[in-house]
Amino acid sequence: MSLKRFFRFLSVVLFGTLFSACDKPGLYPGGSLKDAPIECLVLNEGLLNTNAGALSVVYQDGSVVVDAFQDVNHRPMGDVAQSVTLINGKYFVAMNNSKKVEILDPVTFRSLGTILYRQAGYPRQIVPVSPTEAVVSDLRNQLVRIRTVEPYGEPLEYISIPAWIEYLIGAENKIFGMTSRGLLVFDANRIVKEEARLLREVYNEEYTKTCRMLKDKHGKLWALMNRKQGGKVVGIVLACIDPLRERVVKRCELPLGEELPEGTVGALGYINYNRTDIDPTGTWIYFNAATRSEVPNSQGVYEQQSVFRLNVDTGVFERYRDLPGVGMMYGFAVGPTGDVYLCDCLDYTAQRGYVRCYRENGRVDSYRVGVYPSQVYFPGYEY
């Protein structure tokens, strides 16, 4: 081969290599986005340091696109997808280990921009504070203020706060964040460490840090806590907070224990981590706890996960639905029609997981999604 032909051949190879590197297949099998009714979206964390965070689309016909972002944008979404929030008609996805926020078109899943952190941080949950801005919770004792309209650019501000916050919620032009020390309260238009208020009677601990704070139809906030006695959990407490007065106005407790009075709605205890959700009407608050099963699991233990719910008007608990065979739920949601969706990570060995939907008629539908599915989102039902 002549030297001229060799260099021409080499240039073709290099061009092809560069092109394929920019447009390489994702970690998941390619899907086919279509104009069809969507049942839900599933946010998959992906294994740490593998850039495998993904947003799966589950259609009502049972078909699944495992990684919509990769399929549309021809690049990974990032490392450890933490949360997805609809703001100003766009999806804002917090990528914890990539230290960034991806902005997506909610129909095409095309990337509209990236907000990349320029200092240390681990973005978790996002809540709007104005028509043009939002704050992001973080594991580094800070809140990060970002723009939610173009130009997105870099974060506007890194705000030091007294403790790290996982879940945030906005109400009455204020921001509320649960910590292990209490409920932190900030004015939305002036988020500064020195002006934070602390409501000590509302707090999270290891097994309730996975619980979202919820807003009911009356504008009141609800937080789940486990009440302990002698180091043992004896009750699940739902505290109702008046955001205007910044105080607890109601406490509802579900008793736990092997021996409960006859006719009492109660549970055995918790299994690993509690989860919370609320229905579209803002009337029913859902959460999980362990109950007695008729069938033992592989360890010979007669326990199962069950979903309970609380009526915010009456303060009455109901045992809503049993989830036999479930030991731990990595994610949990109740759909707009009342179906229970469980994120199942299988044996937690970074294989692709499932979202299992427990229907009212007893049928269980399973959809295989990405690695470590953790959040189920229902387009059109932002509550």
N, C-alpha and C positions, 0 to 999 in steps of 0.2 A: 504494500500500500504506500502510495506516495505521501510525502510529508504534508502536502496541501490537503489531500483527501483525509489523512489522519486527523488533522486539526478540525476539518469540517465535521467528521464523525464524532470527535470529542465534544464539539460545541452542541451537537444534537443531543448527545447523552446527558451533558450537564444541564441543558435547558429542560429536558424531560424530567431529570431528577429534581430540579428546583420546582417545576410545575407540580409534580406529584407530591412534593413535600408540603406545598401550600394547600393542596386539595386532597390530602390523604383521607382514607376512610376512617371513621370513628371507631371507638372501642366496641360499639354495639352494632348489630346488623342494621342495614339501612331500612328505612320505612318509606311510607308513601303518604304524605300529607294529602288530605282530600277535603272537599267541601261537603262535609257530612256532620250530623249532630255529635257533639262531644259529650261524653259522660263525665269525664274528669281529667284534670292534669295531675301528674305525680312528679314531685321534685325528688330526685335521687341524689344523695350526698356524694356517692362514689368513694372509693377507697382513698385514704389520705395519700397525697403525693403522686397520684396517678392521673390527675387532670380528667377524671371521669364523672364529674358532676353533670347531671343531665336532666332535662325536662321531658317527661314522657306524656304522650297524648293517647288517652283511651277513648275510643269511639263507642257509641251506643250499640254498634253491631258486633262489638267484641274485639275488633282489630286494634292493634297498638303500634304507635310509632315510638320507639324506645328513646331516641335522642333527637328531638325536633330541631334543637339549636344546631347541632353538628350537621344534620342533613341539609339545612338551609344555608348556613353560613360557612360550611366547609372548614371549621376549626372547632376545637373543644370550647365548651362554655367556661371551664375553669376547674379549680380544685376545691372540693367540698362545698357543694351547693347547700346553703343554709336555710333560705326562705325566699318566697316569692310574694310580692305585694303589688296590687293594681293601684297605680297612682296616675292621675291625669290621662287615663286611657291607655297606659303602657304598663308592662310588667317590669318591675325592678327586682332583680335577683341578687341577693347578697351571697358572694362567694368567699367563704370564711378564710380558707388557707391561701387563696389567690390575692386576698386583700383588695378586693374590688367589688363594684356593683355593675352588673350588666343590665342594660335597658333593652327590652324586646318589644316588637310589635305583637299585640295579643292575638292577631289573626294569622299572620304569615310567619311569626317567630323570627323575623329578620332582626339582626342587631341594629339598634338605633344609636348606640353610643356605649361608652365604658367610662365609669368613674373609678380611677385607679388611685389607691392610697399612696401618699408619698412619705408616710412615716408609719411606725408600727401600729398594727391594729388587726382585729379579727371581727369583721362585720357579721352581725347576727340577724337582727330584725329591723324592719324599716317602718316608720310611721310618719305621715305628712304633718307638718306644723303650719303650713300656709299654702296658698295656691301655687307657689313656686318653689317651696323648699320642704325638706324632710330631714329627720334625724335617724341615725343608724345606731342601734345598740352595739356594744363591743365588750369583749372579755378583758380589756385593758383599762378598766375604770375610766372610761370616756364615752361620750356621745359624739358622733361625727355628723356635722351638718352638710347636706348636699343640695344641689339644685335638681328640681324635677322637671324643668323645662330647658329647652336648648338656649344657649350652649351649655352642655352638662359640665365639661371641664373636670378639674380636680375638686376634691372636697373643699368646702368653703371654710370650715373651722373644725378643729379638734378640741372638744370641751372636756376638761378634767372634771370628774364627779367623784363623790365619796366612796362608791362601791360599784362593782361590775353589775350590769343589768343584762338579762337575757330577753325577756318579753316587755314590750312597751305598748301603751294604749293611750289614745288622746281623747279628752272630753273637757268641755267647758273652757276651751282655749288653754288647756293645761296638758302636760305629759306626765303619765304615771308609769313607774318602772319598779318591778318587784326585785328585791335583793334579800340576802340572808339576814340583813340587819333591820329590814322594814321596807315600807313602800315609799319610794322617793317621789316627790312631787315637784315639778318645775312649771313655771309660766312659759307657755309656748313661744311668746315673743321676747323672752329674756331667759335663756337657759344658761345659768351660771352656777358654779359650785356653791358660791357663798349664799345664794338665795334658795337653795333646795330645802324643802320641808320633809320630815321623816315621820311617817305613821308607823310606829313600832309594832302595833298589834297585828299588822298584815305583813307576812314575810314568807319566803320560801326556804326549803331545806333540800337536801340531796334528792329526795324522791318526789318533790313537787316542783323542781326547777324546770321541768318539761311542760308545765301547765300554762296555757295562754290565759291572760286576763281577758274578760269578756264584758261586753256592754249590752244590757238588756233593752227592752222596748221603752222603758221609762228613762233611759239615759243613765241608769245606775251601773256601777262596775262590780264585777264579781271576781273573787280570787279564791283558789282552792288551797287549803292547808291540811296537814295531818296533825291531829292533836295527840300528844304523847302523855303517857302516865307511867312512871317508873321505867322509862326508857322504851316502852312498848306503845305502838300506835293503837289507840283505842277508839278513834273516830276520825272521819273525814269531814272537815269543816268547810263550808262555803260562806265566805264573808262578803256582805254587800256594802259597797262604799258609795257614799254620796260625793260625787266629784266636786260639787260646788262648795260644800262645807268641809270637804276633806276629812271625813270621819266615817267610821263603821256604823251603819244604821240597822243592820240585821245580821244574825249568825244562824246558819242552819247546819245541823250535824247529823251525819249518818253513822250510827253506832257500829263498831266492829267487835267481833269476838265469837268464840265457839258457842257460847250459851247466851242467847238473846231471848227476851220475853216472847211468848207465842204471839204471832201476828205482827211482830216488829219487822219492818223492812230494814235489813242490815246485811253485812257481808263479813267474811272471814278476815279480810285484811287486804293489803295491797300486794301486788306482784311487781317488784322492781320500781317502775316509774308510773305515776299517774298522768293521764291526759285529760284535756277538757275541750268542749266545743259547745256551740249554741245553735238553735234552729233559726231559720230565716225570719220568723215572727218575733224573735227575741224573748220568747216565753219559757223555753225549756233549755236548761243547762245539762249537758251530758258529761259523764266522766266514767272511768273504769275502776273496778276493784275485783278482788277474788271472791268466788263463791264456791259452795260445795257442788261437786259434779257427781253424777251417778256412775261415771266411767273413769277409772284411774288412768293417769298418764304413764309414760315409760318408767317413771320412778316409783310407781305404785301409789301416787298421791292423788286423792280425790279432790282436786282443785281445778278451777277454770277461771278464765277472765269473764267478767260480765259487765255490761254497760248499764249504769244507773242514770236517772235523770231527776232534776229538781224543777218544780214549777215555781217561777220567780214570784208569782202573785200569792200562792197559798203556802209556800214553804214546805210542800209535801214531796217526799221522795218516792220514786217508783223504780222497781227493777225492770229495766227496759228490754234488754236482749242478752242472751247468753252466747258466748263465743267458745264452744267446746274445743279442746285441743290446743288452745292458745296459751303459751307460757308468758311471753313478753311481747308487747306491741311497740314497734319502733316509731310508728306514727299512727294517728287515729283521727277519724273525722266522721261526722254524721251528715249524709247528703241532704239535699233540699226536700226529698220525699221521705226521709226518715231511715234510709238504709245505712248500715254501719260499715265503714271502710277501714280496713286494717292493713297497715304496712308490715309485711312479713319479710324479715331479712334472713330467714331460714337459719343456718347455723353460724352466721356472722363470720364467714370465711371469704368474704368479698366476691361471692358468686351473685349473679343477678337474682333479685328478690321478686316478690309478688305483692300485688294489692288484691286483697280478698274482700269481696262485698257480700255481707250477710243481709239477705233479703227478708222481708216480713214473712214470706211463705216458707221460710226455712232453707231455701236454696242458697248455696254459696258459689258465687262466680269468682274465678281467679284470673288475674291478668299479669303476665310476666313483664316486668319493667326493668329498671336499671339496678345498679349496685347500691344497697342501703337506701331504699325508698323511705322517706321520712315525713313528707307532707302531701296531703291530698287537697286539691283546690277545684272548686266548681265554678267555671266561668258563668257570669251572669248572676251569681249569688254572693255578692260581697257583703259579708256580715261578720 
